[in-house]
Amino acid sequence: MTHRAFGVGESVASVHRDRLRRAAAEAADRSLDALLITPSTDYLYLLGYRAPAMERLTCLVIPAEGDPTLVLPRLEEPLARHELGTLADEVELVAWDETEDPIRVVQGLVGGARRVGVQDQMWARFALRLRAALDPAELVEAGPSMSALRSVKTDEEISRLRAAAEAADDAMRTIAAEPLSGRTEAEVSARIRELLLAAGHQEAGFAIVASGPNAASPHHTAGDRRIEVGDAIVLDIGGVRDGYCSDTSRTAFVGEPEPEFLVLYEVLREAQRAACEAVRPGVPAAEIDAVARDIITEAGYGEAFIHRTGHGIGLETHEEPYLVSSNPTPLVAGNAFSIEPGIYIRDQWGARIEDIVICTDAGGERLNTSSTELLVVD
């Protein structure tokens, strides 16, 4: 099965022509002679369809100078031509037969290269053979080149992210209005997936429902625990709508919230709000993390904030830029990412608030617009 990031038509082909040109320019700027991209989200971003990943090598070769070439098994050529449409006029397709060695085909295209960027998720069986075939060329990660392209969203991409966020908000509002006490986490998780699909998602990727002591586990898998009065519940939901991802978290409390939890939650809410307000071009990603983390630490919960403040989002739920203390990269207009600090008290409860935010020239724009107040549910 193939999955398109955009629709079909000449305007779509022009989007991917531009992405291929920018990828070649990015490779040149990083002193790479070529990029080698195997089936992956990077491949989808560049060519507009998701090719099947298999034991037969499919490899998009993008030279820093010259036209791109798609090396692929002959049995995949009809599919590729159909999916590429008019883009196939500018990407040469080189189909290899079952008796041929595709590594040698790629070697013939990039032989003599000094530095080659290899797609981050390339299978080891291909990467190791390419390293031997292209020796003495240096093989490096293609990730920095691709992240530089993918992390800056176009207006069309932002529009799709906004629609996905609105759909996830609809699902969150609906589940928060339903009684949760007495239902199992797994039952609520299944219900959320139904709501995501009903709200327009084509894929309901995840629905974390972590109740009571399970709420202290950020990536808890919903299970048979029955939700009870007095439970805090972390609801972290998302999926894919028209090729782009949603991801949002809210925290609920069943019945009258405990005073101790209300104190914790207000600290978390202030940290998340301040981090959102700190977003603007030129601010290092690490600084957004620090804004949220400092507030939580000053309130005495520092050791209970056990993950980064956020991650980029787009064609994938997790991509660049990452809002973490080790990332000094300045934000730029067009970056899209989550801001999701959390506080987790082991064996007791946890809380997280997550919005998708776009960095604009005027600051940060929240795509999730539902209230961040604690959800008090039955």
C-alpha positions in Angstrom: 0.0 0.0 0.0 1.2 3.5 -0.8 0.4 6.7 1.2 0.6 10.1 -0.4 1.6 13.2 1.5 -0.4 15.4 -1.0 -3.0 14.8 -3.7 -2.3 14.3 -7.4 -1.6 16.8 -10.2 0.9 19.1 -11.7 1.1 21.4 -8.7 1.9 18.5 -6.5 4.7 17.3 -8.9 6.1 20.8 -8.7 6.2 20.6 -4.9 8.4 17.5 -5.1 10.6 18.9 -7.9 11.4 21.8 -5.6 12.1 19.4 -2.7 14.5 17.4 -4.9 16.3 20.5 -5.9 16.5 21.8 -2.4 17.8 18.4 -1.2 20.6 18.5 -3.8 21.5 22.1 -2.7 21.5 21.0 0.9 23.8 18.1 0.1 26.2 20.5 -1.7 26.1 23.0 1.3 27.2 20.1 3.6 30.0 19.0 1.2 28.2 15.8 0.3 28.5 14.5 -3.3 25.1 12.7 -3.1 22.3 11.6 -0.9 21.1 7.9 -0.9 17.4 7.7 0.3 15.7 4.3 0.7 12.0 3.8 1.4 11.1 5.9 4.5 9.4 9.1 5.4 12.3 11.0 3.8 11.5 9.2 0.6 7.8 10.0 0.9 8.7 13.7 1.5 10.8 13.8 -1.6 8.8 11.7 -4.1 5.3 12.0 -2.7 4.6 8.3 -2.1 5.6 5.7 0.3 7.4 2.8 -1.5 7.4 -0.6 0.1 10.5 -1.4 2.2 11.7 -4.8 1.3 14.8 -7.0 0.9 15.1 -5.8 -2.7 16.9 -2.4 -2.8 15.1 0.7 -3.7 17.3 3.7 -3.6 16.8 7.3 -4.6 20.2 8.8 -5.6 20.3 12.6 -5.4 23.6 14.0 -6.6 24.7 17.4 -5.4 25.1 18.2 -9.1 23.0 16.6 -11.8 19.6 14.9 -11.9 18.2 12.4 -9.4 17.9 8.7 -10.2 15.6 6.1 -8.7 17.2 2.6 -8.6 14.5 0.0 -8.0 13.5 -3.6 -8.6 11.9 -4.1 -12.0 8.8 -5.4 -10.5 8.3 -2.1 -8.6 8.8 0.1 -11.7 5.1 0.1 -12.8 4.0 1.2 -9.3 6.7 3.9 -9.2 5.8 5.4 -12.6 2.1 5.4 -11.6 2.8 7.2 -8.3 5.4 9.7 -9.7 3.2 10.8 -12.6 4.8 13.7 -14.4 7.7 13.8 -11.8 9.0 10.6 -13.6 10.0 12.9 -16.5 12.7 14.4 -14.2 13.7 11.4 -12.1 15.4 8.8 -14.1 14.2 5.3 -13.2 16.8 2.5 -13.4 15.1 -0.8 -12.9 17.3 -3.8 -12.0 16.5 -7.5 -12.7 16.6 -10.3 -10.2 19.9 -11.5 -11.5 21.6 -8.1 -11.1 23.3 -6.7 -8.0 21.6 -3.3 -7.2 24.6 -2.3 -5.0 26.7 -2.2 -8.2 24.1 -0.1 -9.9 24.3 2.5 -7.2 28.0 2.3 -7.2 28.0 3.1 -10.9 26.0 6.2 -10.2 28.1 7.6 -7.3 31.5 6.0 -7.9 34.3 8.4 -7.1 32.3 10.3 -4.5 34.2 11.5 -1.5 31.3 11.9 1.0 27.8 10.4 0.7 24.8 11.0 2.9 23.0 7.7 3.8 19.3 7.8 4.8 19.1 7.3 8.6 16.8 4.3 8.5 18.5 2.5 5.7 18.7 -1.3 6.4 22.1 -2.5 7.6 22.2 -5.1 4.9 22.2 -2.2 2.3 24.3 0.3 4.3 27.1 -2.1 5.0 27.3 -3.3 1.4 27.3 0.2 0.1 30.1 1.2 2.5 32.2 -1.6 1.1 31.3 -0.8 -2.6 31.9 2.9 -2.3 35.2 2.7 -0.3 37.1 4.9 0.2 34.1 7.3 0.2 33.0 8.5 3.7 29.4 7.6 4.4 27.6 9.9 6.8 24.1 10.4 8.0 21.7 12.1 5.6 19.5 13.1 8.6 20.9 16.6 9.0 20.3 17.4 5.3 16.8 16.0 5.4 15.9 17.6 8.7 16.9 21.0 7.5 14.3 20.6 4.7 11.5 18.9 6.6 11.7 20.9 9.8 10.5 24.1 8.1 6.9 23.6 7.1 5.2 25.3 4.2 1.8 27.0 4.5 0.2 23.9 3.0 1.9 21.6 5.6 0.9 23.9 8.4 -2.7 23.9 7.2 -2.7 20.1 7.3 -1.2 20.1 10.8 -3.8 22.6 11.9 -6.6 20.4 10.6 -5.2 17.4 12.3 -4.9 19.3 15.6 -8.5 20.4 15.4 -9.6 16.9 14.8 -7.7 15.6 17.8 -9.2 18.4 19.9 -12.6 17.3 18.9 -11.9 13.7 20.0 -10.4 15.0 23.3 -13.4 17.1 24.1 -15.8 14.3 23.4 -14.0 11.7 25.6 -13.6 14.3 28.4 -17.4 14.7 28.4 -18.1 11.0 28.8 -18.1 9.2 32.2 -14.7 7.4 32.6 -15.1 5.8 36.1 -15.7 2.1 35.9 -14.3 1.7 32.4 -10.9 0.1 31.7 -8.1 2.0 30.3 -8.2 -0.3 27.2 -11.9 0.5 26.7 -11.3 4.2 26.9 -8.4 3.9 24.5 -10.5 2.0 22.0 -13.2 4.7 22.2 -10.6 7.5 21.6 -9.4 5.7 18.5 -13.0 5.6 17.2 -13.3 9.3 17.9 -10.1 10.2 16.1 -11.4 8.4 13.0 -14.8 10.0 13.3 -13.1 13.4 13.5 -11.4 12.9 10.2 -8.2 11.0 10.9 -7.3 8.2 8.4 -5.1 6.5 11.1 -5.6 6.5 14.9 -2.0 6.1 15.8 -2.1 6.0 19.5 -4.4 6.6 22.5 -2.5 6.6 25.8 -4.9 6.2 28.7 -2.8 6.1 31.9 -4.8 6.2 35.1 -4.0 6.3 38.8 -0.4 5.1 39.5 0.0 4.3 35.8 -0.2 8.0 35.0 3.4 8.2 36.3 4.5 6.3 33.2 4.7 8.7 30.3 4.3 6.0 27.6 2.0 3.6 29.5 0.1 1.1 27.4 -3.6 1.1 28.2 -4.5 -2.1 30.0 -7.2 -3.8 32.1 -6.9 -1.4 35.0 -10.4 -0.1 35.9 -10.6 3.7 36.3 -11.7 4.8 39.8 -12.8 7.9 41.6 -9.7 9.7 42.8 -7.6 8.8 39.8 -5.6 11.3 37.7 -5.6 10.2 34.0 -3.1 11.3 31.4 -4.8 11.2 27.9 -2.2 11.4 25.1 -3.8 10.9 21.7 -3.0 11.3 18.0 -2.9 9.9 14.5 -2.7 10.9 10.9 -5.0 13.1 8.9 -4.3 13.7 5.2 -0.7 12.7 5.7 0.1 14.8 8.7 0.2 13.9 12.4 -1.7 15.1 15.4 -0.5 14.7 19.0 -2.1 16.3 22.1 -2.2 15.5 25.8 -4.6 16.6 28.5 -5.0 15.5 32.1 -8.2 14.5 33.8 -9.2 13.8 37.4 -12.1 11.5 38.4 -14.2 13.2 41.0 -13.1 16.0 43.3 -9.3 16.7 42.7 -7.0 16.2 45.6 -5.5 19.6 46.9 -2.0 18.2 46.5 -2.7 17.3 42.9 -4.1 20.7 42.1 -0.9 22.4 43.3 1.2 20.1 41.1 -1.1 20.7 38.1 -1.0 24.5 38.4 2.8 24.4 38.4 2.6 22.2 35.2 0.1 24.5 33.6 2.2 27.6 34.2 5.4 25.8 32.8 3.6 24.8 29.7 2.1 28.2 29.2 5.4 30.0 29.7 7.2 27.7 27.3 4.5 28.3 24.6 4.9 32.1 25.1 8.7 31.9 24.8 8.6 30.6 21.2 9.9 33.0 18.6 12.5 32.8 15.8 16.1 32.8 17.0 15.4 31.3 20.4 17.4 28.1 20.9 15.4 24.9 21.2 17.2 24.3 24.5 15.8 27.6 25.9 12.2 26.5 25.4 13.0 23.3 27.4 14.7 25.5 30.1 11.7 27.8 30.5 9.4 24.9 31.3 12.0 22.9 33.3 13.0 25.9 35.5 9.5 26.6 36.6 8.9 22.9 37.5 12.3 22.6 39.3 11.7 25.8 41.3 8.5 24.4 42.5 10.3 21.2 43.8 9.2 18.8 41.0 12.4 18.9 38.9 13.2 15.2 39.4 9.7 14.3 38.4 10.0 15.9 34.9 11.7 13.0 33.2 11.6 13.7 29.5 12.3 16.5 27.0 9.8 19.4 26.6 8.9 18.7 23.0 9.5 17.2 19.6 9.0 18.2 16.0 5.9 17.0 14.2 4.9 16.7 10.5 4.8 13.6 8.4 6.0 11.8 11.5 4.9 12.2 15.1 8.5 12.6 16.3 10.9 14.5 14.1 13.2 17.6 14.2 13.4 20.0 16.0 13.6 18.4 19.5 13.1 20.8 22.5 15.8 19.4 24.8 18.7 20.9 26.7 21.3 19.4 24.4 19.9 21.1 21.3 21.3 24.7 20.7 19.7 25.0 17.3 17.7 28.3 17.0 14.0 28.0 16.1 13.0 29.4 12.7 9.6 30.4 11.3 7.9 27.3 10.0 9.1 24.9 12.7 6.3 22.8 14.2 6.7 21.0 17.5 5.0 19.9 20.7 5.3 21.6 24.0 4.5 19.0 26.6 6.1 19.2 30.0 5.0 16.6 32.5 5.3 15.8 36.2 5.2 12.2 37.3 5.1 11.0 40.9 5.9 7.3 41.0 3.2 5.0 42.3 0.9 7.9 42.8 -0.1 10.0 39.8 1.2 12.0 36.8 0.1 14.9 34.6 1.0 16.2 31.2 -0.2 19.0 29.0 0.7 19.0 25.3 0.0 21.4 22.4 1.4 21.5 18.9 2.9 24.9 18.3 4.1 26.6 15.1 7.0 29.1 15.3 5.9 32.2 13.3 7.6 35.6 12.8 5.2 36.9 15.4 5.9 34.2 18.0 4.3 30.8 18.8 0.9 29.8 17.5 -0.9 27.0 19.3 -2.7 24.6 16.9 -4.5 22.9 19.8 -7.0 25.3 21.1 -8.8 23.3 23.8 -8.5 24.5 27.4 -5.5 23.4 29.4 -7.5 23.5 32.6 -7.6 20.2 34.5 -10.5 18.1 33.2 -12.7 17.0 36.1 -14.7 14.0 34.9 -17.1 11.5 36.3 
